[in-house]
Every structure is written in C-alpha cells, then in structure tokens.
Amino acid sequence: MKHKLVRYKVKPEAAAENRRLVEAVFEALQAESPKDFGYTVIELGDGSLVHLVTDFGDEAFKLGALPSVQAFRRGIAERCDEQPQSSDASIVGHYGNAAG
C-alpha cells in the first residue's frame, strides 16, 4: 500500500474555482470507480488543502490520466499562495470511518 500526501494553500480569490475543480475530480472518480484506490481532500481553516492518495493494489490507478485531474493541475501555480508540496506518507493508525 502506498500513500502520497500533497499540501498547498489557495489564494482566497481562487478558492471557489479550486473547489469546483476538486469536485470535478471526485465526480470522475465516482464514474470511473477505480478499485484498490483511495482519495481524500481535506480543507484546513487557513485555506490550505491536503490531498491524500492511497493505492491499495499492485496495479496503480493512474489518477493523472483523468481529464478532470489534468484540468485541476492546469493553472495550479496561479491559484496558490503556497505551491503544492508532495511527499510519500505512512498512516500510523486509523480508527473508524473518517469520511464525512
């Protein structure tokens, strides 16, 4: 199992557009229904966003191949006060259903 965490901070005037683009990614994931794949986006109180991508399987789902992800990535530099920083991550513990 592999985890990738990406954190960035959106400019206040770009927040609505960024949210629309993120929601389009979730719509595409719902339609595609990839197996052995997880995706979570958390918005922090300071305008930062954290994306957690989890590949549970041996065959990695190519998130970047989705047109909605390509649309999200276009213009990300202009939408951000703090540019995306990506790192591998490990989950130390998890309890219950964190979604909601």
Stockholm file with secondary structure:
# STOCKHOLM 1.0

chainA/1-100         MKHKLVRYKVKPEAAAENRRLVEAVFEALQAESPKDFGYTVIELGDGSLVHLVTDFGDEAFKLGALPSVQAFRRGIAERCDEQPQSSDASIVGHYGNAAG
#=GR chainA/1-100 SS CEEEEEEEEECGGGHHHHHHHHHHHHHHHHHHCCTTEEEEEEECTTSEEEEEEEECSSSCCCGGGSHHHHHHHTTHHHHEEEEEEEEEECCCCCCSCCCC
#=GC SS_cons         CEEEEEEEEECGGGHHHHHHHHHHHHHHHHHHCCTTEEEEEEECTTSEEEEEEEECSSSCCCGGGSHHHHHHHTTHHHHEEEEEEEEEECCCCCCSCCCC
//
